[in-house]
Amino acid sequence: MTIVRFEKIVLSGNTEHKKLVEVEPAEINLDTYQVPPNKILIKSEAFALNPADWKSAVFKHGPKGATVGCDVSGTVIKVSPEAADRFKVGDSVSGILRGSYYPKDVGAFAGYTLLYDYTTINYNKGGLQIAADHNDVIPAGVVQSYEGAAATTLSLFTSGIALNNSLGLASLSPESYKEKKILIWGGATSTGFVAIQLAKKIFGLTVITVARSKHHASLKERGADFTYDYKTENVVDIIRKEHSDIIYGLDTVSNKETFQSVYDILANNSHIDNLLFLKADDIKTDANKNVKFGSTSGYDIINEEIDATVQITPRQSAVRRDFEDFVNKKISLQFLQHELYHPELLLIKDSFLNSVEEGLDLLRTNKVSGQKVVIRASDVLEK
């Protein structure tokens, strides 16, 4: 009988700094465990932290004891029959979950994790390796490590939904938008970093991005055609003067000030999107300016998994359709393994609990810039 014991990180119910989560023991009998339909069971290798992780805890989106975490990578241990055509035992994968929510046992930060087959990327057996040890920082690079894969999946899916669905590119022919201009505000955020690459390499757009000047060189390497520092005086007027024909805007910072700036820069008959549910009512708009507003969450594709009694809206169906178009038609394993770059990774190597708490606090206090916080399972689960 193969019983494995492991740790998982769950919400503590506390909202104080460095007290958001606690560790909980768990176990699973690998011989008898039946994987639920359309899911795979993985042994976790790396975890990435996102702002949603601390926000879910502080704003109590989920109950005490809910498993935390959205981004994870690992090795496939068991596969449901429904997923057997896409996954095999031993495959290297990365996937997303809506952690810190419902059901309580759905979350990424655990030694063994269940993933939905359709929100999991298969890099095939041996497709990912543990990154070479670079002390506390892993340089930006092509996604070939478990750490890099964990750090990009949610950003990849969120960016793909934003471009394909929210900005409407899925319904257009590539010829109609090729070389058209997109403004990505927050190019150094993890989502912005990936969105720049997709906008340039997959959709062929001309990319204008706003980020701190220290990040400009790396963002240009990834595909940004024009870069601006948000601290520059009158930067909105400067961009609008130099690029009066921007018709797509993606705000990855997503506060009212940045959303207003993106809106003000956009030309007439344009599309704007953000990641925190901001709407036209949240900013000052021009009645003579035609702008289509959207909002994107990487969780849009898995909302129906939260509660089977919730009726799926037409928009959710469209998001799922356009997401599948993005995953199945627009990106390839070649792109994921040889062209897509992960940002610089900040590696935390304490106990599992302390590492997650430290990472959450770094994000909560806005001390991370141009990096993604990651935790390697082998560094924390054996301490």
Secondary structure by P-SEA (a helix, b strand, c coil): cbbbbbbbbbbcccccccccbbbbbbccccccccccccbbbbccccccccaaaaaaaaaccccccccccccbbbbbcccccccccccccccccccccccccccccccccccbbbbccccccccccccccccccccccccccccccaaaaaacaaaaaaaaaaaacccccccccccccccbbbbbcccccaaaaaaaaaaccccccbbbbbccccaaaaaaaacccbbbbccccaaaaaaaaacccccbbbbccccaaaaaaaaaaccccbbbbbccccccccbbbbccbbbbbbcccccccccccccccccccaaaaaaaaaaaaaaccccccccccccccccccccccccaaaaaaaaaaaaaacccccbbbbbbccccccc
